[in-house]
């Protein structure tokens, strides 16, 4: 009888363990793609970045970028902008709150999925996605530990006012030396505002224009490493 009790107790424990593992993996929203690093999940979960694509692109465009970030020990969630332009082209709205609503499901997923570290969530993006990542950092500073911004564009100006001094949020911006005046102004404005709030800021330029740097894997990988060290 003792043997049978121990045997069935072991079966119940195994079944419970399997249920616990399944419950740890939350349901990813349909507008998002998840790329996880290889290897054993850290005790606190993987730090995670939400990636916002540029105007006329979609979440699939960040596939290579997400894979590269995963090699730096970061889970990447690429999110579709909420407005369809036809075909596979999408864009972000003018209203930052509507962009945040499009990210809300992914933020809930991060909080619920124990493979991910909800205390180390970053946002980043290219062009219009970079601008809206800045909006997310300003409008919801408690949500994001840092921002990785590439050639921010598609917005005339950042909104006035920020509670950045109340939260730790590092900023890394990369832009091309041949960018238009609007992008350069956004870079200067954001860097100054984050510094004035006492946050760590790093700005890097490359020889190109409105695009990823030619050595993007190295450049953006180093940027992500810096943000991880600062968070």
TORKOL-4160 file (C-alpha; in steps of 0.2 Angstrom, whole numbers, padded with zeros to 4 digits, m for minus):
231
<pt num="1" X="0000" Y="0000" Z="0000"/>
<pt num="2" X="0014" Y="0012" Z="0004"/>
<pt num="3" X="0022" Y="0008" Z="m0013"/>
<pt num="4" X="0005" Y="0012" Z="m0022"/>
<pt num="5" X="0003" Y="0028" Z="m0012"/>
<pt num="6" X="0020" Y="0034" Z="m0016"/>
<pt num="7" X="0018" Y="0029" Z="m0034"/>
<pt num="8" X="0001" Y="0038" Z="m0037"/>
<pt num="9" X="0008" Y="0053" Z="m0027"/>
<pt num="10" X="0023" Y="0054" Z="m0040"/>
<pt num="11" X="0011" Y="0053" Z="m0054"/>
<pt num="12" X="0001" Y="0068" Z="m0047"/>
<pt num="13" X="0016" Y="0078" Z="m0044"/>
<pt num="14" X="0022" Y="0075" Z="m0062"/>
<pt num="15" X="0005" Y="0080" Z="m0068"/>
<pt num="16" X="0005" Y="0095" Z="m0058"/>
<pt num="17" X="0022" Y="0100" Z="m0064"/>
<pt num="18" X="0016" Y="0098" Z="m0082"/>
<pt num="19" X="0001" Y="0109" Z="m0079"/>
<pt num="20" X="0012" Y="0122" Z="m0070"/>
<pt num="21" X="0024" Y="0123" Z="m0085"/>
<pt num="22" X="0009" Y="0125" Z="m0097"/>
<pt num="23" X="0002" Y="0139" Z="m0087"/>
<pt num="24" X="0018" Y="0148" Z="m0087"/>
<pt num="25" X="0016" Y="0151" Z="m0106"/>
<pt num="26" X="0003" Y="0164" Z="m0109"/>
<pt num="27" X="m0006" Y="0167" Z="m0125"/>
<pt num="28" X="0003" Y="0179" Z="m0137"/>
<pt num="29" X="m0009" Y="0192" Z="m0145"/>
<pt num="30" X="m0012" Y="0189" Z="m0164"/>
<pt num="31" X="m0004" Y="0206" Z="m0169"/>
<pt num="32" X="0013" Y="0201" Z="m0162"/>
<pt num="33" X="0028" Y="0189" Z="m0165"/>
<pt num="34" X="0039" Y="0182" Z="m0151"/>
<pt num="35" X="0057" Y="0177" Z="m0153"/>
<pt num="36" X="0065" Y="0169" Z="m0138"/>
<pt num="37" X="0084" Y="0167" Z="m0135"/>
<pt num="38" X="0091" Y="0149" Z="m0135"/>
<pt num="39" X="0096" Y="0140" Z="m0119"/>
<pt num="40" X="0089" Y="0139" Z="m0101"/>
<pt num="41" X="0077" Y="0153" Z="m0096"/>
<pt num="42" X="0085" Y="0164" Z="m0082"/>
<pt num="43" X="0077" Y="0163" Z="m0065"/>
<pt num="44" X="0069" Y="0180" Z="m0067"/>
<pt num="45" X="0064" Y="0177" Z="m0086"/>
<pt num="46" X="0072" Y="0185" Z="m0101"/>
<pt num="47" X="0072" Y="0204" Z="m0103"/>
<pt num="48" X="0060" Y="0208" Z="m0117"/>
<pt num="49" X="0059" Y="0222" Z="m0130"/>
<pt num="50" X="0044" Y="0227" Z="m0139"/>
<pt num="51" X="0048" Y="0232" Z="m0157"/>
<pt num="52" X="0038" Y="0245" Z="m0167"/>
<pt num="53" X="0041" Y="0244" Z="m0186"/>
<pt num="54" X="0041" Y="0259" Z="m0198"/>
<pt num="55" X="0028" Y="0267" Z="m0209"/>
<pt num="56" X="0021" Y="0255" Z="m0222"/>
<pt num="57" X="0030" Y="0240" Z="m0214"/>
<pt num="58" X="0024" Y="0226" Z="m0203"/>
<pt num="59" X="0030" Y="0215" Z="m0188"/>
<pt num="60" X="0038" Y="0202" Z="m0200"/>
<pt num="61" X="0050" Y="0215" Z="m0206"/>
<pt num="62" X="0059" Y="0214" Z="m0189"/>
<pt num="63" X="0062" Y="0195" Z="m0191"/>
<pt num="64" X="0081" Y="0197" Z="m0193"/>
<pt num="65" X="0082" Y="0211" Z="m0180"/>
<pt num="66" X="0073" Y="0200" Z="m0167"/>
<pt num="67" X="0084" Y="0185" Z="m0171"/>
<pt num="68" X="0100" Y="0196" Z="m0168"/>
<pt num="69" X="0093" Y="0203" Z="m0151"/>
<pt num="70" X="0089" Y="0185" Z="m0145"/>
<pt num="71" X="0108" Y="0181" Z="m0147"/>
<pt num="72" X="0110" Y="0195" Z="m0134"/>
<pt num="73" X="0099" Y="0186" Z="m0122"/>
<pt num="74" X="0083" Y="0197" Z="m0125"/>
<pt num="75" X="0066" Y="0191" Z="m0130"/>
<pt num="76" X="0059" Y="0201" Z="m0144"/>
<pt num="77" X="0041" Y="0204" Z="m0148"/>
<pt num="78" X="0037" Y="0213" Z="m0164"/>
<pt num="79" X="0020" Y="0221" Z="m0165"/>
<pt num="80" X="0009" Y="0226" Z="m0180"/>
<pt num="81" X="0004" Y="0244" Z="m0180"/>
<pt num="82" X="m0015" Y="0245" Z="m0178"/>
<pt num="83" X="m0019" Y="0254" Z="m0195"/>
<pt num="84" X="m0019" Y="0244" Z="m0211"/>
<pt num="85" X="m0014" Y="0253" Z="m0227"/>
<pt num="86" X="m0019" Y="0238" Z="m0238"/>
<pt num="87" X="m0009" Y="0222" Z="m0242"/>
<pt num="88" X="0004" Y="0220" Z="m0228"/>
<pt num="89" X="0008" Y="0238" Z="m0225"/>
<pt num="90" X="0003" Y="0246" Z="m0209"/>
<pt num="91" X="0006" Y="0262" Z="m0199"/>
<pt num="92" X="0005" Y="0269" Z="m0182"/>
<pt num="93" X="m0009" Y="0282" Z="m0177"/>
<pt num="94" X="m0006" Y="0300" Z="m0173"/>
<pt num="95" X="m0012" Y="0297" Z="m0156"/>
<pt num="96" X="0001" Y="0289" Z="m0144"/>
<pt num="97" X="m0013" Y="0282" Z="m0133"/>
<pt num="98" X="m0020" Y="0272" Z="m0148"/>
<pt num="99" X="m0002" Y="0266" Z="m0151"/>
<pt num="100" X="m0001" Y="0261" Z="m0132"/>
<pt num="101" X="m0018" Y="0252" Z="m0134"/>
<pt num="102" X="m0010" Y="0241" Z="m0148"/>
<pt num="103" X="0004" Y="0236" Z="m0137"/>
<pt num="104" X="m0007" Y="0233" Z="m0121"/>
<pt num="105" X="m0010" Y="0215" Z="m0126"/>
<pt num="106" X="0009" Y="0211" Z="m0128"/>
<pt num="107" X="0013" Y="0220" Z="m0111"/>
<pt num="108" X="m0001" Y="0209" Z="m0103"/>
<pt num="109" X="0007" Y="0194" Z="m0111"/>
<pt num="110" X="0025" Y="0199" Z="m0104"/>
<pt num="111" X="0017" Y="0201" Z="m0086"/>
<pt num="112" X="0009" Y="0184" Z="m0087"/>
<pt num="113" X="0022" Y="0173" Z="m0096"/>
<pt num="114" X="0035" Y="0167" Z="m0083"/>
<pt num="115" X="0048" Y="0165" Z="m0097"/>
<pt num="116" X="0049" Y="0184" Z="m0098"/>
<pt num="117" X="0055" Y="0197" Z="m0085"/>
<pt num="118" X="0041" Y="0209" Z="m0083"/>
<pt num="119" X="0053" Y="0221" Z="m0073"/>
<pt num="120" X="0065" Y="0223" Z="m0088"/>
<pt num="121" X="0054" Y="0228" Z="m0103"/>
<pt num="122" X="0061" Y="0239" Z="m0117"/>
<pt num="123" X="0053" Y="0248" Z="m0132"/>
<pt num="124" X="0061" Y="0252" Z="m0148"/>
<pt num="125" X="0058" Y="0254" Z="m0166"/>
<pt num="126" X="0063" Y="0262" Z="m0183"/>
<pt num="127" X="0057" Y="0278" Z="m0191"/>
<pt num="128" X="0038" Y="0280" Z="m0186"/>
<pt num="129" X="0040" Y="0265" Z="m0174"/>
<pt num="130" X="0055" Y="0274" Z="m0166"/>
<pt num="131" X="0045" Y="0290" Z="m0164"/>
<pt num="132" X="0031" Y="0280" Z="m0156"/>
<pt num="133" X="0043" Y="0271" Z="m0145"/>
<pt num="134" X="0048" Y="0288" Z="m0138"/>
<pt num="135" X="0030" Y="0292" Z="m0136"/>
<pt num="136" X="0028" Y="0276" Z="m0126"/>
<pt num="137" X="0043" Y="0281" Z="m0115"/>
<pt num="138" X="0036" Y="0298" Z="m0111"/>
<pt num="139" X="0018" Y="0293" Z="m0109"/>
<pt num="140" X="0020" Y="0277" Z="m0099"/>
<pt num="141" X="0038" Y="0278" Z="m0091"/>
<pt num="142" X="0034" Y="0265" Z="m0078"/>
<pt num="143" X="0031" Y="0252" Z="m0091"/>
<pt num="144" X="0049" Y="0253" Z="m0099"/>
<pt num="145" X="0066" Y="0251" Z="m0093"/>
<pt num="146" X="0074" Y="0259" Z="m0108"/>
<pt num="147" X="0072" Y="0263" Z="m0126"/>
<pt num="148" X="0081" Y="0258" Z="m0142"/>
<pt num="149" X="0077" Y="0271" Z="m0155"/>
<pt num="150" X="0083" Y="0270" Z="m0174"/>
<pt num="151" X="0080" Y="0286" Z="m0185"/>
<pt num="152" X="0064" Y="0292" Z="m0176"/>
<pt num="153" X="0052" Y="0300" Z="m0189"/>
<pt num="154" X="0034" Y="0302" Z="m0193"/>
<pt num="155" X="0030" Y="0314" Z="m0180"/>
<pt num="156" X="0032" Y="0333" Z="m0179"/>
<pt num="157" X="0037" Y="0335" Z="m0161"/>
<pt num="158" X="0037" Y="0326" Z="m0144"/>
<pt num="159" X="0023" Y="0331" Z="m0132"/>
<pt num="160" X="0027" Y="0343" Z="m0119"/>
<pt num="161" X="0029" Y="0336" Z="m0101"/>
<pt num="162" X="0037" Y="0320" Z="m0094"/>
<pt num="163" X="0038" Y="0312" Z="m0077"/>
<pt num="164" X="0055" Y="0304" Z="m0082"/>
<pt num="165" X="0063" Y="0310" Z="m0066"/>
<pt num="166" X="0052" Y="0298" Z="m0057"/>
<pt num="167" X="0058" Y="0282" Z="m0066"/>
<pt num="168" X="0074" Y="0275" Z="m0072"/>
<pt num="169" X="0073" Y="0274" Z="m0091"/>
<pt num="170" X="0089" Y="0274" Z="m0102"/>
<pt num="171" X="0089" Y="0280" Z="m0120"/>
<pt num="172" X="0100" Y="0274" Z="m0135"/>
<pt num="173" X="0097" Y="0283" Z="m0151"/>
<pt num="174" X="0105" Y="0279" Z="m0168"/>
<pt num="175" X="0103" Y="0290" Z="m0183"/>
<pt num="176" X="0111" Y="0293" Z="m0200"/>
<pt num="177" X="0121" Y="0308" Z="m0204"/>
<pt num="178" X="0111" Y="0311" Z="m0220"/>
<pt num="179" X="0094" Y="0311" Z="m0211"/>
<pt num="180" X="0082" Y="0325" Z="m0214"/>
<pt num="181" X="0081" Y="0340" Z="m0202"/>
<pt num="182" X="0065" Y="0333" Z="m0194"/>
<pt num="183" X="0074" Y="0317" Z="m0188"/>
<pt num="184" X="0089" Y="0326" Z="m0182"/>
<pt num="185" X="0078" Y="0338" Z="m0172"/>
<pt num="186" X="0069" Y="0324" Z="m0164"/>
<pt num="187" X="0085" Y="0316" Z="m0159"/>
<pt num="188" X="0092" Y="0332" Z="m0151"/>
<pt num="189" X="0076" Y="0335" Z="m0142"/>
<pt num="190" X="0074" Y="0318" Z="m0135"/>
<pt num="191" X="0092" Y="0317" Z="m0129"/>
<pt num="192" X="0091" Y="0334" Z="m0121"/>
<pt num="193" X="0075" Y="0330" Z="m0112"/>
<pt num="194" X="0081" Y="0313" Z="m0106"/>
<pt num="195" X="0097" Y="0321" Z="m0099"/>
<pt num="196" X="0088" Y="0335" Z="m0091"/>
<pt num="197" X="0077" Y="0321" Z="m0082"/>
<pt num="198" X="0094" Y="0314" Z="m0075"/>
<pt num="199" X="0093" Y="0298" Z="m0086"/>
<pt num="200" X="0107" Y="0290" Z="m0095"/>
<pt num="201" X="0108" Y="0294" Z="m0114"/>
<pt num="202" X="0119" Y="0288" Z="m0128"/>
<pt num="203" X="0118" Y="0295" Z="m0146"/>
<pt num="204" X="0126" Y="0286" Z="m0161"/>
<pt num="205" X="0127" Y="0292" Z="m0179"/>
<pt num="206" X="0132" Y="0282" Z="m0195"/>
<pt num="207" X="0136" Y="0288" Z="m0212"/>
<pt num="208" X="0120" Y="0283" Z="m0221"/>
<pt num="209" X="0103" Y="0291" Z="m0222"/>
<pt num="210" X="0086" Y="0285" Z="m0215"/>
<pt num="211" X="0090" Y="0267" Z="m0213"/>
<pt num="212" X="0098" Y="0255" Z="m0202"/>
<pt num="213" X="0117" Y="0257" Z="m0201"/>
<pt num="214" X="0127" Y="0246" Z="m0213"/>
<pt num="215" X="0135" Y="0236" Z="m0198"/>
<pt num="216" X="0117" Y="0235" Z="m0189"/>
<pt num="217" X="0120" Y="0219" Z="m0181"/>
<pt num="218" X="0135" Y="0225" Z="m0172"/>
<pt num="219" X="0129" Y="0242" Z="m0169"/>
<pt num="220" X="0112" Y="0238" Z="m0163"/>
<pt num="221" X="0118" Y="0223" Z="m0153"/>
<pt num="222" X="0130" Y="0234" Z="m0144"/>
<pt num="223" X="0116" Y="0247" Z="m0141"/>
<pt num="224" X="0105" Y="0233" Z="m0133"/>
<pt num="225" X="0120" Y="0227" Z="m0122"/>
<pt num="226" X="0122" Y="0245" Z="m0116"/>
<pt num="227" X="0103" Y="0246" Z="m0111"/>
<pt num="228" X="0104" Y="0230" Z="m0102"/>
<pt num="229" X="0119" Y="0236" Z="m0092"/>
<pt num="230" X="0109" Y="0252" Z="m0088"/>
<pt num="231" X="0093" Y="0244" Z="m0082"/>
